[in-house]
């Protein structure tokens, strides 16, 4: 919370920043800790303004840098900016049973690993019961089991335990509760991956890879993968959606130019979101990193509308076509030109 104007709206008092830790909640609510920025706020437009709502009006919005964990606070005047370091805590809403997830924010340098204990113990609210599991696929299901009595994750014979996690890999979290809560939250602390030096996800021929999605932007899965790499993939699965090439004959060889992806969902939309896990199937050994499509290319030229005219025929040739949709269209049309 950022308070920029004193009661007289003259900018005489220091700007104040209030820090709230979402993990430290009690019956009285959240405790707010005041941070003294040692700076005043000067907004002449609000001086002597009779409108009381001007006291705390966000004339400009603070900028939060999630990669560097810094908050930039505009105080008014020329180059009057406060820079504050903060300890971030991303909050993901997860299922009360099974969630496909990744850990885009971890308390580690670079893309190094973090123990399962550090990633999950005391980081899920409400606390789960005995026999909760975190699973990872590496050719055989490797998973850890939560020991409710000793309050730790332990190896589960015969596959062994999962000691560490990292941001570019995906996992399946299976939580057990005596009575299912309506809301389960996962808190993640630490740093995000460096967007200028992202990791590359390794794929193996005819072998599924559990990949983590660490970008904050939500996007269509086929837009998030480089086209040259996508030509060697034949199936991509999210927890509630699937994209696969149809029809794909058994003897088909990549690159799959002639076999388009068909996507379907059984809940929500076909979309990659921050903290998701996806299963990727490829027909070659390759590596890729997620594309960020927020930059844009300056827009697309809008051409003049051309209306199609037609003459009814006594008979028509039957044809079908597949849609790859992000939203349901209001109207559709198909124009075929048959050359003898």
DONULUM-777799 format. One record per residue (C-alpha): residue in one letter; residue number from 1; chain; x, y, z. Coordinates in steps of 0.5 Angstrom, whole numbers, padded with zeros to 4 digits. Example, Ala and Ser with C-alpha at 12.3 -4.5 7.8 and 13.67 -1.06 7.14 Angstrom:
REM DONULUM-777799
   type   seq   mol      px      py      pz
      a     1     A    0025   -0009    0016
      s     2     A    0027   -0002    0014
//
This chain:
REM DONULUM-777799
   type   seq   mol      px      py      pz
      x     1     A    0000    0000    0000
      x     2     A    0003    0007   -0002
      x     3     A    0000    0013    0001
      x     4     A    0003    0019   -0002
      x     5     A   -0001    0025    0000
      x     6     A   -0001    0028    0007
      x     7     A   -0008    0031    0010
      x     8     A   -0007    0038    0008
      x     9     A   -0005    0035    0001
      x    10     A    0001    0040    0001
      x    11     A    0006    0034    0001
      x    12     A    0009    0036    0007
      x    13     A    0010    0029    0011
      x    14     A    0014    0024    0008
      x    15     A    0012    0019    0003
      x    16     A    0010    0012    0007
      x    17     A    0010    0005    0004
      x    18     A    0006   -0001    0008
      x    19     A    0009   -0008    0008
      x    20     A    0004   -0014    0008
      x    21     A    0006   -0021    0009
      x    22     A    0001   -0025    0006
      x    23     A    0003   -0031    0010
      x    24     A    0003   -0028    0017
      x    25     A   -0005   -0027    0018
      x    26     A   -0008   -0028    0024
      x    27     A   -0015   -0026    0027
      x    28     A   -0014   -0019    0027
      x    29     A   -0012   -0019    0020
      x    30     A   -0006   -0018    0016
      x    31     A    0000   -0014    0020
      x    32     A    0002   -0008    0016
      x    33     A    0009   -0005    0017
      x    34     A    0011    0002    0015
      x    35     A    0017    0003    0011
      x    36     A    0020    0010    0012
      x    37     A    0022    0013    0005
      x    38     A    0025    0019    0007
      x    39     A    0022    0023    0002
      x    40     A    0016    0028    0001
      x    41     A    0011    0028   -0005
      x    42     A    0010    0034   -0009
      x    43     A    0003    0034   -0013
      x    44     A    0001    0042   -0014
      x    45     A   -0005    0040   -0018
      x    46     A   -0008    0037   -0011
      x    47     A   -0006    0043   -0007
      x    48     A   -0012    0046   -0003
      x    49     A   -0016    0041   -0007
      x    50     A   -0023    0041   -0004
      x    51     A   -0025    0034   -0006
      x    52     A   -0023    0029    0000
      x    53     A   -0022    0023   -0005
      x    54     A   -0015    0027   -0007
      x    55     A   -0012    0025   -0001
      x    56     A   -0010    0018   -0003
      x    57     A   -0011    0018   -0010
      x    58     A   -0006    0014   -0014
      x    59     A   -0004    0020   -0019
      x    60     A    0001    0015   -0022
      x    61     A    0002    0008   -0020
      x    62     A    0008    0005   -0017
      x    63     A    0012    0000   -0022
      x    64     A    0014   -0007   -0019
      x    65     A    0020   -0011   -0022
      x    66     A    0018   -0018   -0021
      x    67     A    0025   -0020   -0024
      x    68     A    0029   -0015   -0020
      x    69     A    0025   -0015   -0014
      x    70     A    0024   -0008   -0013
      x    71     A    0019   -0003   -0013
      x    72     A    0020    0004   -0016
      x    73     A    0015    0010   -0013
      x    74     A    0014    0016   -0017
      x    75     A    0014    0022   -0012
      x    76     A    0012    0028   -0016
      x    77     A    0017    0033   -0019
      x    78     A    0023    0032   -0024
      x    79     A    0026    0025   -0023
      x    80     A    0024    0024   -0016
      x    81     A    0023    0017   -0015
      x    82     A    0024    0012   -0009
      x    83     A    0027    0005   -0010
      x    84     A    0025    0000   -0005
      x    85     A    0027   -0007   -0005
      x    86     A    0022   -0012   -0003
      x    87     A    0021   -0020   -0001
      x    88     A    0016   -0022   -0006
      x    89     A    0011   -0028   -0005
      x    90     A    0007   -0030   -0011
      x    91     A    0001   -0034   -0009
      x    92     A   -0002   -0039   -0014
      x    93     A   -0009   -0042   -0013
      x    94     A   -0009   -0049   -0013
      x    95     A   -0013   -0055   -0013
      x    96     A   -0015   -0059   -0007
      x    97     A   -0013   -0065   -0010
      x    98     A   -0009   -0066   -0016
      x    99     A   -0005   -0060   -0019
      x   100     A   -0001   -0060   -0025
      x   101     A    0004   -0054   -0023
      x   102     A    0011   -0051   -0023
      x   103     A    0015   -0047   -0019
      x   104     A    0017   -0040   -0023
      x   105     A    0019   -0037   -0017
      x   106     A    0024   -0040   -0012
      x   107     A    0029   -0038   -0007
      x   108     A    0035   -0040   -0011
      x   109     A    0040   -0036   -0016
      x   110     A    0039   -0037   -0023
      x   111     A    0036   -0044   -0025
      x   112     A    0039   -0048   -0019
      x   113     A    0035   -0053   -0015
      x   114     A    0031   -0052   -0009
      x   115     A    0029   -0058   -0004
      x   116     A    0022   -0060   -0004
      x   117     A    0022   -0058    0004
      x   118     A    0024   -0051    0002
      x   119     A    0019   -0051   -0004
      x   120     A    0013   -0053    0000
      x   121     A    0013   -0054    0007
      x   122     A    0009   -0049    0011
      x   123     A    0008   -0046    0004
      x   124     A    0001   -0049    0003
      x   125     A   -0005   -0046    0006
      x   126     A   -0009   -0050    0009
      x   127     A   -0004   -0055    0011
      x   128     A   -0005   -0062    0008
      x   129     A   -0005   -0069    0011
      x   130     A   -0001   -0075    0011
      x   131     A    0000   -0078    0005
      x   132     A    0000   -0072    0000
      x   133     A    0005   -0073   -0006
      x   134     A    0009   -0069   -0010
      x   135     A    0011   -0073   -0017
      x   136     A    0016   -0072   -0023
      x   137     A    0017   -0076   -0029
      x   138     A    0023   -0078   -0031
      x   139     A    0022   -0085   -0035
      x   140     A    0019   -0087   -0028
      x   141     A    0015   -0084   -0023
      x   142     A    0019   -0081   -0018
      x   143     A    0016   -0078   -0012
      x   144     A    0016   -0075   -0005
      x   145     A    0011   -0077    0000
      x   146     A    0009   -0072    0006
      x   147     A    0010   -0075    0013
      x   148     A    0005   -0071    0017
      x   149     A    0008   -0073    0024
      x   150     A    0015   -0072    0023
      x   151     A    0013   -0066    0018
      x   152     A    0018   -0067    0013
      x   153     A    0018   -0070    0006
      x   154     A    0021   -0077    0006
      x   155     A    0023   -0082    0000
      x   156     A    0018   -0087   -0002
      x   157     A    0021   -0094   -0004
      x   158     A    0022   -0097   -0009
      x   159     A    0022   -0091   -0013
      x   160     A    0026   -0086   -0008
      x   161     A    0024   -0079   -0006
      x   162     A    0024   -0073   -0010
      x   163     A    0030   -0069   -0007
      x   164     A    0030   -0062   -0011
      x   165     A    0025   -0058   -0016
      x   166     A    0027   -0053   -0021
      x   167     A    0023   -0048   -0025
      x   168     A    0024   -0050   -0032
      x   169     A    0021   -0057   -0030
      x   170     A    0013   -0059   -0028
      x   171     A    0011   -0063   -0023
      x   172     A    0004   -0066   -0020
      x   173     A    0002   -0064   -0013
      x   174     A   -0003   -0069   -0010
      x   175     A   -0006   -0066   -0004
      x   176     A   -0010   -0070    0002
      x   177     A   -0015   -0067    0006
      x   178     A   -0020   -0070    0011
      x   179     A   -0025   -0065    0009
      x   180     A   -0024   -0061    0002
      x   181     A   -0023   -0054    0003
      x   182     A   -0026   -0049   -0002
      x   183     A   -0019   -0045   -0003
      x   184     A   -0012   -0048   -0003
      x   185     A   -0006   -0043   -0004
      x   186     A    0001   -0044   -0005
      x   187     A    0006   -0039   -0003
      x   188     A    0012   -0038   -0007
      x   189     A    0018   -0034   -0005
      x   190     A    0025   -0032   -0008
      x   191     A    0026   -0030   -0015
      x   192     A    0024   -0031   -0022
      x   193     A    0028   -0033   -0028
      x   194     A    0032   -0028   -0031
      x   195     A    0028   -0026   -0038
      x   196     A    0035   -0025   -0041
      x   197     A    0038   -0031   -0040
      x   198     A    0032   -0036   -0040
      x   199     A    0033   -0044   -0039
      x   200     A    0032   -0049   -0045
      x   201     A    0027   -0055   -0044
      x   202     A    0030   -0061   -0046
      x   203     A    0026   -0066   -0050
      x   204     A    0027   -0073   -0052
      x   205     A    0025   -0077   -0058
      x   206     A    0019   -0081   -0057
      x   207     A    0019   -0079   -0049
      x   208     A    0014   -0074   -0045
      x   209     A    0017   -0068   -0042
      x   210     A    0014   -0065   -0036
      x   211     A    0016   -0058   -0037
      x   212     A    0014   -0052   -0033
      x   213     A    0011   -0045   -0035
      x   214     A    0015   -0039   -0032
      x   215     A    0012   -0033   -0036
      x   216     A    0007   -0028   -0033
      x   217     A    0003   -0027   -0039
      x   218     A   -0002   -0032   -0041
      x   219     A   -0002   -0035   -0048
      x   220     A   -0004   -0040   -0053
      x   221     A    0000   -0046   -0053
      x   222     A    0002   -0046   -0060
      x   223     A    0004   -0039   -0060
      x   224     A    0009   -0040   -0054
      x   225     A    0013   -0045   -0058
      x   226     A    0018   -0043   -0063
      x   227     A    0015   -0046   -0070
      x   228     A    0021   -0049   -0072
      x   229     A    0021   -0053   -0066
      x   230     A    0013   -0054   -0066
      x   231     A    0014   -0058   -0073
      x   232     A    0017   -0064   -0069
      x   233     A    0012   -0064   -0063
      x   234     A    0006   -0068   -0064
      x   235     A    0002   -0068   -0057
      x   236     A    0002   -0062   -0052
      x   237     A   -0002   -0063   -0045
      x   238     A   -0005   -0059   -0040
      x   239     A   -0008   -0061   -0034
      x   240     A   -0015   -0059   -0037
      x   241     A   -0014   -0059   -0045
      x   242     A   -0010   -0062   -0050
      x   243     A   -0007   -0060   -0057
      x   244     A   -0005   -0066   -0062
      x   245     A   -0004   -0067   -0069
      x   246     A   -0010   -0070   -0072
      x   247     A   -0010   -0075   -0076
      x   248     A   -0003   -0077   -0075
      x   249     A   -0001   -0084   -0079
      x   250     A    0003   -0089   -0075
      x   251     A    0009   -0088   -0081
      x   252     A    0009   -0080   -0081
      x   253     A    0016   -0077   -0080
      x   254     A    0017   -0070   -0078
      x   255     A    0017   -0065   -0079
      x   256     A    0010   -0065   -0079
      x   257     A    0008   -0060   -0084
      x   258     A    0002   -0063   -0087
      x   259     A   -0001   -0065   -0080
      x   260     A   -0004   -0059   -0076
      x   261     A   -0005   -0059   -0069
      x   262     A   -0013   -0060   -0066
      x   263     A   -0014   -0057   -0059
      x   264     A   -0020   -0059   -0054
      x   265     A   -0021   -0057   -0047
      x   266     A   -0025   -0060   -0042
      x   267     A   -0025   -0054   -0037
      x   268     A   -0024   -0047   -0038
      x   269     A   -0020   -0045   -0044
      x   270     A   -0014   -0048   -0048
      x   271     A   -0008   -0043   -0045
      x   272     A   -0002   -0043   -0041
      x   273     A   -0002   -0039   -0035
      x   274     A    0004   -0037   -0030
      x   275     A    0006   -0043   -0025
      x   276     A    0003   -0049   -0030
      x   277     A    0006   -0055   -0032
      x   278     A    0005   -0058   -0039
      x   279     A    0007   -0065   -0042
      x   280     A    0010   -0065   -0049
      x   281     A    0011   -0070   -0053
      x   282     A    0016   -0070   -0059
      x   283     A    0019   -0074   -0065
      x   284     A    0026   -0071   -0064
      x   285     A    0032   -0069   -0059
      x   286     A    0031   -0062   -0059
      x   287     A    0031   -0056   -0054
      x   288     A    0027   -0050   -0054
      x   289     A    0025   -0044   -0049
      x   290     A    0018   -0041   -0048
      x   291     A    0017   -0035   -0053
      x   292     A    0014   -0028   -0050
      x   293     A    0009   -0025   -0055
      x   294     A    0007   -0018   -0051
      x   295     A    0012   -0014   -0055
      x   296     A    0008   -0014   -0061
      x   297     A    0010   -0012   -0068
      x   298     A    0006   -0005   -0069
      x   299     A    0000   -0007   -0071
      x   300     A   -0003   -0010   -0077
      x   301     A   -0006   -0006   -0083
      x   302     A   -0013   -0006   -0084
      x   303     A   -0015   -0008   -0091
      x   304     A   -0022   -0005   -0094
      x   305     A   -0028   -0010   -0093
      x   306     A   -0029   -0014   -0100
      x   307     A   -0036   -0017   -0100
      x   308     A   -0037   -0024   -0103
      x   309     A   -0042   -0026   -0108
      x   310     A   -0045   -0033   -0110
      x   311     A   -0050   -0036   -0114
      x   312     A   -0053   -0042   -0112
      x   313     A   -0052   -0049   -0115
      x   314     A   -0056   -0055   -0115
      x   315     A   -0051   -0059   -0112
      x   316     A   -0045   -0058   -0107
      x   317     A   -0039   -0062   -0106
      x   318     A   -0038   -0064   -0098
      x   319     A   -0032   -0062   -0095
      x   320     A   -0030   -0061   -0087
      x   321     A   -0025   -0057   -0084
      x   322     A   -0022   -0056   -0077
      x   323     A   -0022   -0050   -0073
      x   324     A   -0016   -0048   -0068
      x   325     A   -0020   -0043   -0064
      x   326     A   -0018   -0038   -0058
      x   327     A   -0025   -0035   -0058
      x   328     A   -0032   -0038   -0061
      x   329     A   -0033   -0034   -0067
      x   330     A   -0040   -0030   -0068
      x   331     A   -0040   -0032   -0076
      x   332     A   -0035   -0036   -0080
      x   333     A   -0035   -0037   -0088
      x   334     A   -0031   -0042   -0093
      x   335     A   -0029   -0040   -0100
      x   336     A   -0026   -0045   -0104
      x   337     A   -0023   -0044   -0111
      x   338     A   -0023   -0051   -0115
      x   339     A   -0018   -0051   -0121
      x   340     A   -0019   -0056   -0126
//
